[in-house]
Amino acid sequence: MFKRLIAVLAIVLAGTAPALAKRVALVIGNGAYEHTVPLPNPANDAEQMAAKLRALGFDVVAGQDQTYSDMRRSVMNFAKKAYGAEIAILFYAGHGLQVAGKNHLVPIDATIEDETSLDFETITVDFIMRQMSKDVKVQMVFLDACRDNPLARTLARRMGPTRSGSIGNGLAEIKIEETGGEGSVIAFATSPGDVALDGEGSNSPFTSALIRHIDTPNASIQTVMTRVTGDVYQETEKRQRPWVNASLIGEVFLNKRSVAPSTTVASLGDTSTTTPQQPAANTAGATATQSNIAWEREKLIWETAKSSNTVVDYEAYLQAYPNGLFADFARNSIKRLSSANQVASVNPTVSTDAAGTQGATGVVATLPDPQKAIPGTQVTESALGWNRTARREVQTRLNLAGHDVGRPDGAFGPKTRAGVTAWQTANGIVPTGFFTAAQYALLTAQTATQYSAYQAEVNRKQKAAAASRSTTTRRNNTTTTTRRNNNSGGSMNPAGAAFIGGVVGGIIGGAIGR
């Protein structure tokens, strides 16, 4: 009898509490561009969107400031997870451009020198959407990539006037193709062909509104996007209107929650009388308000910790939200800062010369043993915040340390990664090809003398080149002035006059003789 009761209970539970549907998302934010204008917000946009989607039960493939190879790898991982999903989402923030009606997402190492670069340096939205169409019920695409992009103007100039007309502002409209699922949602930060604003805060206007509304309980995605559009339109003083194209056979909810019944029995013995409760919409609205308040509070504490970038504040966030949306990021930041502090605490007297270069005085030449066990990753290296100039410096230091990475260009390709790996191996560090803060401090200390000499030589050559240009300019100015004086007032120099006189005399004499 007991076993039969358990079996019946299992059937009831299976009918009332189905397993969570498979949800996957690809979230990428590119802002640290090496060959064009960097963007301040995409990394923050991606970080917070990834946290939101994870809280909604999505298996998220996330990346920040990704190169072309990084993006290809992320798309591949996403494609494998997306097969057979109920909902698959693409969120991208960063530079994008449209050419001949196709939308291209731009990795941070793209140069876009000519049309060939489009095939080998960018990833099209169409390509990613093909990966989302494999037995996926609902596809959602959110593109915050309609920003002003200098790379598009460079490409237009090199394509010439006859073909540059295929390059448009912003992104091109994406037409939804029926894939046999339950439909798709395509959302742009602004209308096709228009340019979106990056915003003055830590998030763009579009992503900020999307993060605010996407997890509203019992709100369909259609309702969410209506609210997002309204917020962006008002917050940008009607300068930006998001564009949404939806083709769904029904309402889709990302945060569906059960609602209390509309009536309740007033008395167990009297079934004829019922007492109405508050409408379900009010309950959902109150829940949504509480959820938004809680999110804004957590976000404020996280932003405070992130702006101060101290171990104490990250620990304060974790104490308040041990399982918060940014808990993993906080723990990684604590590890990064602790690693840097351990290296500095061995001998904190790091000198800095007039050029801003750290000297070798008082800096240890080896890492403490605990630091050797902490492997570098893309996350630990991205946390260092290197721009293109800083990356060139790192490449120069690797060359000076005896690990040839080629000409310093600020792009960390396979040769640079191999050089990093070789340097790590030579120093007894786990060879991953990526730096930690402590490892970078060690490389700086090891190459302090060589790098100072290198900078001095560069400065000497620059001064010599400037002096040479100055001398050449003076010489050219003197020559130009002399020629101008010789030819001024219609006069002619004696040699020229004698030559012309002889020619004229010869012609006249010949004519008389004939």
VOMARZA-448813 format. One line per field, with one value per residue (C-alpha): residue number from 1; residue in three letters; x, y, z. Coordinates in Angstrom, 3 decimals, padded with zeros to 6 digits, always signed. Layout:
N
vexse: [NUM, ...] $
kese: [ALA, ...] $
px: [X, ...] $
py: [Y, ...] $
pz: [Z, ...] $
# end
This chain:
514
vexse: [1, 2, 3, 4, 5, 6, 7, 8, 9, 10, 11, 12, 13, 14, 15, 16, 17, 18, 19, 20, 21, 22, 23, 24, 25, 26, 27, 28, 29, 30, 31, 32, 33, 34, 35, 36, 37, 38, 39, 40, 41, 42, 43, 44, 45, 46, 47, 48, 49, 50, 51, 52, 53, 54, 55, 56, 57, 58, 59, 60, 61, 62, 63, 64, 65, 66, 67, 68, 69, 70, 71, 72, 73, 74, 75, 76, 77, 78, 79, 80, 81, 82, 83, 84, 85, 86, 87, 88, 89, 90, 91, 92, 93, 94, 95, 96, 97, 98, 99, 100, 101, 102, 103, 104, 105, 106, 107, 108, 109, 110, 111, 112, 113, 114, 115, 116, 117, 118, 119, 120, 121, 122, 123, 124, 125, 126, 127, 128, 129, 130, 131, 132, 133, 134, 135, 136, 137, 138, 139, 140, 141, 142, 143, 144, 145, 146, 147, 148, 149, 150, 151, 152, 153, 154, 155, 156, 157, 158, 159, 160, 161, 162, 163, 164, 165, 166, 167, 168, 169, 170, 171, 172, 173, 174, 175, 176, 177, 178, 179, 180, 181, 182, 183, 184, 185, 186, 187, 188, 189, 190, 191, 192, 193, 194, 195, 196, 197, 198, 199, 200, 201, 202, 203, 204, 205, 206, 207, 208, 209, 210, 211, 212, 213, 214, 215, 216, 217, 218, 219, 220, 221, 222, 223, 224, 225, 226, 227, 228, 229, 230, 231, 232, 233, 234, 235, 236, 237, 238, 239, 240, 241, 242, 243, 244, 245, 246, 247, 248, 249, 250, 251, 252, 253, 254, 255, 256, 257, 258, 259, 260, 261, 262, 263, 264, 265, 266, 267, 268, 269, 270, 271, 272, 273, 274, 275, 276, 277, 278, 279, 280, 281, 282, 283, 284, 285, 286, 287, 288, 289, 290, 291, 292, 293, 294, 295, 296, 297, 298, 299, 300, 301, 302, 303, 304, 305, 306, 307, 308, 309, 310, 311, 312, 313, 314, 315, 316, 317, 318, 319, 320, 321, 322, 323, 324, 325, 326, 327, 328, 329, 330, 331, 332, 333, 334, 335, 336, 337, 338, 339, 340, 341, 342, 343, 344, 345, 346, 347, 348, 349, 350, 351, 352, 353, 354, 355, 356, 357, 358, 359, 360, 361, 362, 363, 364, 365, 366, 367, 368, 369, 370, 371, 372, 373, 374, 375, 376, 377, 378, 379, 380, 381, 382, 383, 384, 385, 386, 387, 388, 389, 390, 391, 392, 393, 394, 395, 396, 397, 398, 399, 400, 401, 402, 403, 404, 405, 406, 407, 408, 409, 410, 411, 412, 413, 414, 415, 416, 417, 418, 419, 420, 421, 422, 423, 424, 425, 426, 427, 428, 429, 430, 431, 432, 433, 434, 435, 436, 437, 438, 439, 440, 441, 442, 443, 444, 445, 446, 447, 448, 449, 450, 451, 452, 453, 454, 455, 456, 457, 458, 459, 460, 461, 462, 463, 464, 465, 466, 467, 468, 469, 470, 471, 472, 473, 474, 475, 476, 477, 478, 479, 480, 481, 482, 483, 484, 485, 486, 487, 488, 489, 490, 491, 492, 493, 494, 495, 496, 497, 498, 499, 500, 501, 502, 503, 504, 505, 506, 507, 508, 509, 510, 511, 512, 513, 514] $
kese: [MET, PHE, LYS, ARG, LEU, ILE, ALA, VAL, LEU, ALA, ILE, VAL, LEU, ALA, GLY, THR, ALA, PRO, ALA, LEU, ALA, LYS, ARG, VAL, ALA, LEU, VAL, ILE, GLY, ASN, GLY, ALA, TYR, GLU, HIS, THR, VAL, PRO, LEU, PRO, ASN, PRO, ALA, ASN, ASP, ALA, GLU, GLN, MET, ALA, ALA, LYS, LEU, ARG, ALA, LEU, GLY, PHE, ASP, VAL, VAL, ALA, GLY, GLN, ASP, GLN, THR, TYR, SER, ASP, MET, ARG, ARG, SER, VAL, MET, ASN, PHE, ALA, LYS, LYS, ALA, TYR, GLY, ALA, GLU, ILE, ALA, ILE, LEU, PHE, TYR, ALA, GLY, HIS, GLY, LEU, GLN, VAL, ALA, GLY, LYS, ASN, HIS, LEU, VAL, PRO, ILE, ASP, ALA, THR, ILE, GLU, ASP, GLU, THR, SER, LEU, ASP, PHE, GLU, THR, ILE, THR, VAL, ASP, PHE, ILE, MET, ARG, GLN, MET, SER, LYS, ASP, VAL, LYS, VAL, GLN, MET, VAL, PHE, LEU, ASP, ALA, CYS, ARG, ASP, ASN, PRO, LEU, ALA, ARG, THR, LEU, ALA, ARG, ARG, MET, GLY, PRO, THR, ARG, SER, GLY, SER, ILE, GLY, ASN, GLY, LEU, ALA, GLU, ILE, LYS, ILE, GLU, GLU, THR, GLY, GLY, GLU, GLY, SER, VAL, ILE, ALA, PHE, ALA, THR, SER, PRO, GLY, ASP, VAL, ALA, LEU, ASP, GLY, GLU, GLY, SER, ASN, SER, PRO, PHE, THR, SER, ALA, LEU, ILE, ARG, HIS, ILE, ASP, THR, PRO, ASN, ALA, SER, ILE, GLN, THR, VAL, MET, THR, ARG, VAL, THR, GLY, ASP, VAL, TYR, GLN, GLU, THR, GLU, LYS, ARG, GLN, ARG, PRO, TRP, VAL, ASN, ALA, SER, LEU, ILE, GLY, GLU, VAL, PHE, LEU, ASN, LYS, ARG, SER, VAL, ALA, PRO, SER, THR, THR, VAL, ALA, SER, LEU, GLY, ASP, THR, SER, THR, THR, THR, PRO, GLN, GLN, PRO, ALA, ALA, ASN, THR, ALA, GLY, ALA, THR, ALA, THR, GLN, SER, ASN, ILE, ALA, TRP, GLU, ARG, GLU, LYS, LEU, ILE, TRP, GLU, THR, ALA, LYS, SER, SER, ASN, THR, VAL, VAL, ASP, TYR, GLU, ALA, TYR, LEU, GLN, ALA, TYR, PRO, ASN, GLY, LEU, PHE, ALA, ASP, PHE, ALA, ARG, ASN, SER, ILE, LYS, ARG, LEU, SER, SER, ALA, ASN, GLN, VAL, ALA, SER, VAL, ASN, PRO, THR, VAL, SER, THR, ASP, ALA, ALA, GLY, THR, GLN, GLY, ALA, THR, GLY, VAL, VAL, ALA, THR, LEU, PRO, ASP, PRO, GLN, LYS, ALA, ILE, PRO, GLY, THR, GLN, VAL, THR, GLU, SER, ALA, LEU, GLY, TRP, ASN, ARG, THR, ALA, ARG, ARG, GLU, VAL, GLN, THR, ARG, LEU, ASN, LEU, ALA, GLY, HIS, ASP, VAL, GLY, ARG, PRO, ASP, GLY, ALA, PHE, GLY, PRO, LYS, THR, ARG, ALA, GLY, VAL, THR, ALA, TRP, GLN, THR, ALA, ASN, GLY, ILE, VAL, PRO, THR, GLY, PHE, PHE, THR, ALA, ALA, GLN, TYR, ALA, LEU, LEU, THR, ALA, GLN, THR, ALA, THR, GLN, TYR, SER, ALA, TYR, GLN, ALA, GLU, VAL, ASN, ARG, LYS, GLN, LYS, ALA, ALA, ALA, ALA, SER, ARG, SER, THR, THR, THR, ARG, ARG, ASN, ASN, THR, THR, THR, THR, THR, ARG, ARG, ASN, ASN, ASN, SER, GLY, GLY, SER, MET, ASN, PRO, ALA, GLY, ALA, ALA, PHE, ILE, GLY, GLY, VAL, VAL, GLY, GLY, ILE, ILE, GLY, GLY, ALA, ILE, GLY, ARG] $
px: [+000.000, +002.846, +004.674, +001.470, +001.009, +004.567, +004.013, +000.794, +002.527, +005.382, +002.921, +001.152, +004.441, +005.589, +002.392, +002.473, +006.209, +007.768, +011.515, +013.051, +013.203, +016.598, +017.652, +020.957, +022.441, +025.480, +026.496, +029.410, +030.504, +033.379, +034.718, +038.547, +039.129, +042.759, +042.403, +039.405, +037.525, +037.066, +033.654, +033.274, +030.051, +029.887, +031.926, +029.594, +026.559, +027.648, +028.619, +025.248, +023.203, +025.001, +024.222, +020.549, +020.171, +021.910, +019.450, +016.649, +017.999, +020.010, +023.192, +025.278, +028.344, +029.800, +032.791, +034.167, +036.574, +036.982, +039.301, +038.160, +039.368, +037.755, +034.408, +034.520, +035.203, +032.343, +029.913, +030.974, +030.421, +027.057, +026.008, +026.697, +024.630, +021.791, +020.828, +017.339, +016.853, +013.459, +014.891, +018.216, +019.366, +022.108, +023.083, +025.885, +027.162, +029.991, +030.872, +028.964, +028.552, +026.312, +027.625, +025.302, +022.473, +024.469, +025.311, +028.852, +029.904, +033.410, +036.011, +038.444, +041.422, +039.722, +041.407, +038.898, +041.407, +039.391, +036.472, +038.501, +038.684, +034.932, +035.205, +038.278, +037.965, +034.237, +031.383, +028.002, +024.768, +023.372, +026.096, +025.213, +021.493, +022.046, +023.527, +020.374, +017.959, +018.853, +015.779, +015.359, +011.779, +012.277, +015.170, +015.871, +018.485, +019.382, +021.920, +023.324, +025.744, +024.333, +026.991, +029.003, +031.806, +034.931, +035.888, +032.882, +034.042, +037.570, +036.184, +033.963, +036.935, +038.953, +036.067, +035.669, +032.543, +031.040, +030.859, +030.874, +027.113, +026.653, +027.904, +025.137, +024.832, +023.910, +022.657, +020.465, +016.999, +016.947, +014.102, +012.732, +012.693, +010.332, +012.354, +009.605, +009.819, +007.548, +009.028, +011.725, +012.356, +014.901, +015.655, +018.010, +019.075, +017.675, +015.939, +017.745, +020.132, +020.281, +023.113, +022.510, +023.916, +026.530, +025.178, +026.814, +026.430, +027.951, +025.426, +024.024, +020.418, +019.143, +020.927, +020.094, +016.368, +016.620, +018.310, +015.665, +012.704, +013.803, +013.140, +009.813, +007.622, +004.776, +005.585, +005.778, +008.781, +006.450, +005.484, +009.117, +010.237, +007.374, +008.557, +012.199, +011.291, +009.363, +012.180, +014.874, +012.732, +012.122, +015.608, +017.279, +014.855, +013.226, +016.500, +016.629, +013.807, +014.606, +013.393, +011.729, +010.580, +008.699, +007.116, +005.784, +002.816, +002.058, +003.313, +006.794, +007.727, +011.274, +010.158, +006.853, +005.622, +002.542, -000.246, -002.552, -006.108, -008.666, -011.124, -010.984, -013.580, -015.047, -016.123, -015.273, -018.929, -020.443, -019.351, -021.891, -020.043, -016.711, -014.582, -012.683, -009.001, -006.892, -006.517, -003.596, -002.220, -001.771, +000.073, +002.341, +002.898, +003.868, +006.217, +007.778, +008.310, +009.974, +012.153, +013.272, +014.022, +016.081, +017.954, +018.712, +019.966, +022.288, +023.479, +024.272, +026.349, +028.163, +028.907, +030.260, +032.570, +033.646, +034.440, +036.567, +038.190, +039.288, +039.196, +037.248, +034.388, +034.204, +033.992, +031.240, +029.266, +029.734, +028.657, +025.403, +024.922, +026.887, +024.944, +024.407, +024.462, +028.002, +029.362, +031.722, +033.058, +033.634, +035.564, +037.708, +038.462, +039.479, +041.884, +043.331, +043.840, +045.225, +047.755, +048.946, +049.106, +051.212, +053.785, +053.849, +054.107, +057.387, +059.038, +056.732, +059.472, +058.939, +060.585, +059.227, +061.346, +060.365, +058.947, +056.611, +058.505, +058.824, +062.405, +063.983, +064.908, +063.356, +061.314, +061.786, +062.947, +060.844, +057.240, +056.296, +055.467, +051.702, +051.639, +053.127, +050.130, +047.610, +047.167, +046.531, +043.256, +041.500, +039.560, +042.658, +044.317, +041.211, +040.990, +044.318, +042.557, +045.335, +044.755, +046.691, +049.621, +049.950, +049.850, +052.680, +054.694, +054.099, +055.211, +058.335, +059.167, +058.712, +061.153, +063.616, +063.245, +064.409, +061.032, +060.520, +056.920, +057.642, +057.061, +055.060, +051.687, +049.335, +047.556, +047.991, +047.986, +049.337, +052.980, +052.487, +050.616, +053.452, +055.932, +053.917, +053.788, +057.552, +058.185, +055.884, +057.617, +061.039, +059.884, +058.256, +054.725, +051.750, +051.984, +048.614, +049.572, +047.601, +048.875, +047.831, +048.537, +051.357, +052.959, +052.866, +054.559, +057.281, +057.850, +058.017, +060.615, +062.727, +062.905, +063.094, +066.705, +066.360, +063.103, +064.573, +067.469, +065.026, +062.958, +066.084, +067.127, +063.655, +063.713, +067.190, +066.072, +062.941, +064.981, +067.464, +064.642, +063.032, +066.340, +066.856, +063.387, +064.044, +067.329, +065.691, +062.863, +065.282, +067.290, +064.158, +062.968, +066.343, +066.289, +062.730, +063.589, +066.648, +064.605, +061.916, +064.498, +066.100, +062.815, +061.269, +060.419, +060.563, +064.401, +066.464, +069.824, +072.831, +073.280, +069.684, +069.795, +072.941, +071.409, +068.197, +070.125, +072.315, +069.337, +067.489, +070.602, +071.158, +067.602, +067.775, +071.180, +069.978, +066.963, +069.068, +071.519, +068.654] $
py: [+000.000, +002.410, +001.682, +002.287, +005.636, +006.658, +005.716, +007.749, +010.720, +010.541, +010.653, +013.671, +015.505, +014.717, +016.253, +019.376, +020.139, +019.367, +019.455, +022.790, +023.364, +023.627, +027.256, +028.448, +031.855, +033.374, +036.692, +038.709, +042.256, +043.770, +047.164, +047.069, +047.521, +047.597, +049.275, +051.562, +053.598, +051.603, +051.417, +051.807, +049.867, +046.525, +044.565, +045.780, +045.099, +041.512, +040.887, +041.944, +040.328, +037.023, +037.235, +037.966, +035.069, +032.628, +033.659, +032.818, +029.305, +029.781, +027.881, +030.886, +030.964, +034.375, +036.358, +039.868, +041.682, +038.699, +038.325, +036.655, +033.225, +033.741, +034.585, +031.603, +029.335, +030.859, +030.447, +026.815, +026.074, +027.817, +025.882, +022.562, +023.553, +025.111, +021.959, +020.946, +023.930, +025.404, +028.941, +030.114, +033.712, +035.758, +038.991, +041.079, +044.509, +046.170, +047.406, +046.060, +047.053, +046.222, +045.543, +044.604, +043.947, +041.597, +042.380, +041.738, +041.590, +042.969, +041.267, +043.505, +042.588, +043.344, +045.869, +045.821, +047.012, +045.815, +043.602, +040.459, +041.368, +040.902, +037.165, +036.595, +039.147, +039.430, +037.056, +037.546, +037.477, +035.114, +032.590, +032.623, +032.428, +029.297, +027.703, +028.714, +027.129, +023.497, +022.061, +025.219, +026.217, +029.937, +032.106, +035.516, +037.972, +041.193, +043.383, +046.470, +046.972, +049.944, +052.362, +054.786, +052.673, +054.281, +050.903, +051.155, +054.566, +053.245, +050.320, +052.662, +054.840, +051.839, +050.295, +053.462, +055.425, +052.755, +050.005, +051.918, +052.436, +048.880, +049.991, +051.414, +053.128, +051.005, +047.491, +046.094, +044.705, +040.958, +039.088, +036.226, +032.884, +030.153, +027.287, +024.975, +026.136, +028.435, +031.636, +034.266, +037.675, +040.046, +043.238, +046.090, +048.887, +051.311, +051.286, +049.616, +052.060, +054.324, +054.756, +053.970, +055.807, +054.208, +056.030, +057.960, +055.329, +051.878, +050.401, +051.537, +052.821, +049.722, +047.142, +049.021, +048.860, +045.232, +044.192, +046.113, +044.327, +040.958, +039.065, +040.719, +037.903, +036.740, +039.283, +037.907, +038.789, +040.891, +042.937, +043.151, +044.597, +047.101, +048.377, +048.406, +050.427, +052.955, +053.361, +053.884, +056.318, +058.453, +058.191, +059.278, +062.217, +060.523, +060.264, +056.445, +053.967, +050.237, +048.075, +044.716, +042.120, +039.217, +036.190, +034.047, +031.692, +032.520, +034.350, +033.429, +033.957, +034.038, +034.289, +032.447, +032.167, +030.607, +033.003, +032.627, +031.438, +034.169, +032.890, +031.130, +029.169, +031.281, +028.333, +024.683, +023.755, +026.404, +026.072, +028.538, +031.605, +032.754, +035.779, +037.367, +038.038, +040.785, +040.409, +038.299, +041.241, +043.206, +040.295, +039.985, +043.737, +043.810, +040.871, +042.582, +045.783, +043.886, +042.011, +045.226, +046.892, +043.882, +043.862, +047.577, +047.226, +044.339, +046.114, +049.275, +047.333, +045.506, +048.721, +050.272, +047.311, +047.273, +050.992, +050.832, +047.572, +046.538, +043.168, +044.606, +045.879, +042.689, +040.731, +043.093, +042.273, +038.529, +038.885, +040.516, +038.251, +034.998, +033.487, +036.748, +037.254, +038.685, +036.323, +034.531, +037.830, +039.069, +035.929, +036.165, +039.824, +038.944, +036.299, +038.773, +041.506, +039.080, +037.814, +041.342, +042.219, +039.165, +040.103, +043.725, +042.767, +040.889, +044.248, +047.227, +049.718, +049.730, +052.775, +054.648, +056.719, +059.919, +057.944, +056.073, +052.785, +050.633, +050.094, +046.949, +048.460, +046.465, +044.187, +040.462, +038.491, +035.435, +034.807, +033.368, +029.673, +030.169, +032.461, +029.800, +027.587, +030.212, +029.765, +032.700, +032.737, +035.029, +036.406, +037.216, +038.897, +040.865, +042.146, +043.937, +046.341, +046.531, +048.768, +048.437, +050.527, +048.408, +045.231, +046.540, +047.162, +043.576, +042.239, +044.393, +043.079, +039.483, +040.143, +041.689, +038.641, +036.432, +035.138, +036.351, +037.365, +039.386, +043.080, +044.609, +045.529, +045.293, +042.211, +039.034, +036.362, +032.784, +033.933, +036.190, +033.466, +031.055, +033.619, +034.024, +030.254, +029.974, +032.736, +031.050, +027.703, +029.289, +030.766, +027.619, +029.000, +027.017, +027.626, +028.855, +031.700, +034.217, +036.584, +037.169, +040.457, +038.814, +037.377, +040.742, +042.284, +039.661, +040.281, +044.029, +043.497, +041.130, +043.488, +046.824, +047.567, +046.368, +048.231, +051.483, +051.121, +050.304, +053.407, +055.562, +054.257, +054.881, +058.426, +058.994, +057.812, +059.928, +063.031, +062.241, +061.768, +065.009, +066.857, +065.353, +066.409, +069.904, +070.160, +068.888, +071.361, +074.290, +073.144, +072.864, +076.277, +077.822, +076.246, +077.403, +080.938, +081.060, +079.902, +082.415, +085.263, +084.203, +084.201, +087.255, +090.452, +088.709, +088.767, +085.835, +084.535, +085.196, +081.572, +081.285, +084.564, +083.542, +080.181, +081.685, +084.486, +081.972, +079.917, +082.970, +084.271, +080.951, +080.824, +084.361, +083.815, +080.649, +082.414, +085.218, +082.760, +080.972] $
pz: [+000.000, +000.887, -002.375, -004.353, -002.565, -003.421, -007.065, -007.243, -005.554, -008.075, -010.958, -009.424, -008.851, -012.368, -013.719, -011.576, -011.516, -014.890, -015.334, -016.193, -019.933, -021.576, -021.922, -023.362, -024.107, -025.801, -024.222, -025.636, -024.853, -026.859, -025.867, -025.642, -029.378, -030.476, -033.884, -033.462, -030.871, -027.627, -025.986, -022.210, -021.608, -023.504, -020.930, -018.166, -020.359, -020.972, -017.355, -015.972, -018.742, -018.178, -014.461, -015.168, -017.573, -015.231, -012.514, -014.976, -015.436, -018.624, -019.384, -020.427, -022.679, -021.870, -023.119, -022.735, -025.060, -027.345, -030.321, -033.535, -032.411, -028.998, -030.583, -032.938, -029.976, -027.981, -030.875, -031.285, -027.585, -027.735, -030.852, -029.133, -026.097, -028.118, -029.997, -028.882, -026.528, -025.771, -025.782, -027.229, -026.781, -028.443, -026.698, -028.198, -027.206, -029.114, -032.577, -035.554, -039.180, -042.103, -045.591, -048.458, -046.012, -043.788, -040.178, -038.973, -035.315, -034.770, -032.506, -030.618, -032.855, -036.200, -038.513, -041.441, -044.026, -047.051, -048.068, -047.461, -043.776, -043.453, -044.092, -041.958, -039.139, -038.369, -037.547, -039.169, -037.223, -039.864, -039.034, -035.333, -036.037, -038.109, -035.013, -033.096, -035.580, -034.900, -033.197, -031.094, -030.267, -029.627, -030.792, -029.281, -030.538, -028.719, -030.545, -028.853, -031.739, -033.616, -032.394, -034.520, -035.992, -037.544, -039.076, -041.390, -042.628, -043.213, -045.214, -047.237, -048.221, -049.385, -051.311, -053.368, -054.298, -056.581, -053.945, -050.674, -051.009, -049.730, -046.297, -044.150, -040.795, -037.805, -038.551, -041.308, -040.674, -040.048, -041.667, -039.614, -041.355, -040.221, -038.768, -037.615, -033.989, -032.055, -033.433, -032.992, -031.466, -032.992, -031.060, -031.986, -029.661, -032.238, -035.598, -038.537, -040.172, -037.137, -034.615, -030.931, -027.923, -025.696, -022.650, -019.839, -017.109, -016.716, -019.187, -022.495, -022.446, -024.273, -022.123, -018.939, -019.762, -020.883, -017.630, -015.687, -017.275, -018.634, -015.391, -014.556, -013.171, -015.431, -018.140, -021.659, -023.782, -025.929, -022.855, -021.730, -025.053, -025.073, -021.688, -022.833, -025.917, -023.820, -021.294, -023.930, -025.893, -022.808, -021.286, -024.549, -024.924, -027.922, -029.825, -029.789, -030.359, -030.114, -032.987, -032.312, -034.826, -033.232, -034.852, -032.025, -032.076, -028.438, -025.392, -024.155, -020.508, -019.160, -015.525, -015.211, -011.641, -010.123, -009.111, -006.118, -006.969, -007.631, -005.042, -001.714, +000.233, +003.040, +005.140, +004.924, +005.424, +003.182, -000.449, -001.743, -000.483, -001.850, -001.043, -003.952, -003.458, -004.982, -008.766, -009.900, -011.834, -008.632, -007.028, -010.033, -010.074, -006.416, -006.923, -009.924, -007.937, -005.087, -007.564, -009.245, -005.903, -004.783, -008.096, -007.976, -004.397, -005.269, -008.405, -006.396, -003.858, -006.663, -008.564, -005.359, -004.772, -008.409, -008.496, -005.330, -006.496, -003.002, -001.294, +001.652, -000.521, -002.588, +000.656, +001.842, -001.295, -000.725, +002.884, +001.745, -001.287, -000.862, -003.769, -005.636, -009.369, -009.188, -006.523, -008.922, -010.262, -006.698, -005.735, -008.881, -008.118, -004.567, -005.906, -008.404, -005.829, -003.258, -005.808, -006.558, -002.854, -002.041, -004.650, -003.513, +000.155, -000.425, -001.072, -001.537, -002.493, -006.238, -007.756, -010.761, -013.113, -014.900, -017.806, -015.490, -015.729, -012.653, -011.693, -010.350, -007.005, -004.194, -006.486, -006.108, -009.117, -008.330, -007.405, -004.011, -004.344, -003.835, -006.879, -009.128, -008.440, -009.572, -013.329, -015.586, -017.493, -019.925, -016.962, -014.876, -017.863, -018.851, -015.280, -015.810, -018.183, -020.755, -023.765, -027.013, -025.747, -022.617, -024.689, -026.862, -023.717, -022.550, -025.940, -025.773, -022.313, -023.487, -026.329, -023.879, -021.629, -024.500, -025.687, -029.257, -029.952, -033.089, -033.655, -030.776, -032.303, -029.336, -030.718, -028.692, -031.390, -031.334, -031.389, -028.354, -026.477, -027.225, -025.884, -022.692, -022.273, -022.772, -020.226, -017.709, -018.207, -017.742, -014.423, -013.081, -013.494, -014.750, -018.541, -019.778, -022.115, -020.007, -017.319, -013.752, -011.974, -010.023, -013.155, -014.879, -011.825, -012.089, -015.816, -015.140, -012.422, -014.528, -017.494, -015.666, -016.634, -020.233, -020.726, -019.396, -021.840, -024.630, -023.889, -023.762, -027.204, -028.619, -027.270, -028.741, -032.183, -032.036, -031.200, -033.984, -036.478, -035.382, -035.749, -039.204, -040.301, -038.990, -040.934, -044.119, -043.725, -043.315, -046.340, -048.483, -047.333, -048.254, -051.725, -052.353, -051.285, -053.616, -056.596, -055.825, -055.693, -058.971, -060.818, -059.215, -061.204, -064.599, -064.615, -065.855, -064.665, -067.015, -068.072, -069.096, -071.004, -072.907, -073.850, -075.186, -076.971, -078.776, -079.899, -081.225, -082.987, -084.696, -085.945, -087.342, -088.983, -090.652, -092.037, -093.570, -095.121, -096.899] $
# end
